[in-house]
């Protein structure tokens, strides 16, 4: 799989690693990937090179809307870094706009 272009809608995804951790990619410019892994307590963003990301993480079949709901509920209870919080909120707003444009 090649490098996605900046702002490529396909670059926003739910991923998992070999330890079965789940994360949401909040930014992918083709060189750096920013993701928010689910963990206990406060969530924070993690930045990886694109190559490192591809070695460690794989896309799941888990729906982005459901994952966002789960992650945002966790943020409401436990908190998140500013970057993680803003990234997840931006994705949720984008999804709301996409669904609203269908009707």
VMD Tcl script that draws the C-alpha trace (Angstrom):
set ca {
  {0.00 0.00 0.00}
  {1.44 3.38 -1.01}
  {1.57 6.58 0.92}
  {-1.74 8.48 1.02}
  {-1.89 12.08 -0.12}
  {-2.37 14.77 2.51}
  {-6.03 15.17 3.45}
  {-6.84 11.78 1.91}
  {-10.17 10.76 3.46}
  {-9.02 7.13 3.41}
  {-6.16 8.03 5.72}
  {-8.56 8.49 8.65}
  {-9.13 5.03 10.04}
  {-9.47 2.77 13.02}
  {-6.36 0.64 13.49}
  {-5.05 -2.07 15.79}
  {-1.57 -3.36 16.65}
  {-0.17 -6.75 17.61}
  {-1.01 -6.12 21.29}
  {-4.67 -5.66 20.24}
  {-4.63 -1.97 21.12}
  {-7.13 0.08 19.11}
  {-6.42 3.59 17.88}
  {-7.98 6.23 15.65}
  {-5.79 8.01 13.13}
  {-6.53 11.73 13.48}
  {-3.96 13.03 10.97}
  {-1.94 11.51 8.14}
  {0.07 13.68 5.77}
  {1.84 10.76 4.09}
  {5.03 11.36 6.09}
  {3.80 11.52 9.69}
  {0.78 9.82 11.21}
  {-0.91 11.07 14.37}
  {-3.11 8.58 16.16}
  {-4.91 8.31 19.48}
  {-4.55 4.85 21.05}
  {-7.26 3.70 23.46}
  {-5.88 3.08 26.93}
  {-7.02 3.39 30.50}
  {-7.02 6.92 31.86}
  {-6.29 10.08 29.92}
  {-5.88 9.68 26.15}
  {-3.03 11.31 24.27}
  {-1.91 11.55 20.67}
  {1.11 9.69 19.36}
  {3.08 10.76 16.26}
  {4.87 8.15 14.13}
  {6.66 8.20 10.80}
  {4.49 6.73 8.04}
  {6.80 3.72 7.72}
  {6.79 3.04 11.47}
  {2.98 3.33 11.47}
  {2.67 0.79 8.63}
  {4.94 -1.68 10.46}
  {3.07 -1.50 13.76}
  {-0.59 -0.79 12.92}
  {-3.22 -2.42 10.66}
  {-6.64 -1.14 9.63}
  {-9.61 -2.86 11.28}
  {-13.15 -3.38 10.09}
  {-14.38 -1.41 13.10}
  {-16.62 1.48 12.03}
  {-15.23 4.98 12.53}
  {-18.54 6.38 13.85}
  {-18.80 3.71 16.55}
  {-15.12 4.08 17.44}
  {-15.47 7.86 17.72}
  {-18.44 7.47 20.06}
  {-16.44 5.08 22.25}
  {-13.34 7.30 22.28}
  {-15.29 10.51 22.96}
  {-17.16 8.84 25.84}
  {-13.80 7.83 27.28}
  {-12.54 11.42 26.90}
  {-15.59 12.76 28.75}
  {-14.89 10.44 31.68}
  {-11.07 10.39 31.82}
  {-9.88 13.36 29.75}
  {-7.40 13.69 26.91}
  {-4.53 15.84 25.77}
  {-5.51 18.91 23.79}
  {-4.23 17.43 20.51}
  {-6.13 14.16 21.03}
  {-9.32 15.92 22.09}
  {-9.29 18.39 19.19}
  {-8.43 15.68 16.65}
  {-11.27 13.42 17.77}
  {-13.74 16.33 17.87}
  {-12.69 17.40 14.37}
  {-13.36 13.88 13.06}
  {-16.74 13.77 14.79}
  {-17.70 17.14 13.27}
  {-16.61 15.95 9.82}
  {-18.73 12.81 10.16}
  {-21.76 14.86 11.26}
  {-21.34 17.10 8.18}
  {-21.06 14.12 5.83}
  {-24.23 12.51 7.22}
  {-26.12 15.84 7.19}
  {-25.20 16.39 3.51}
  {-26.87 13.07 2.60}
  {-30.27 14.37 3.68}
}
mol new
graphics top color blue
foreach p $ca { graphics top sphere $p radius 0.5 }
foreach p [lrange $ca 0 end-1] q [lrange $ca 1 end] { graphics top cylinder $p $q radius 0.2 }
display resetview
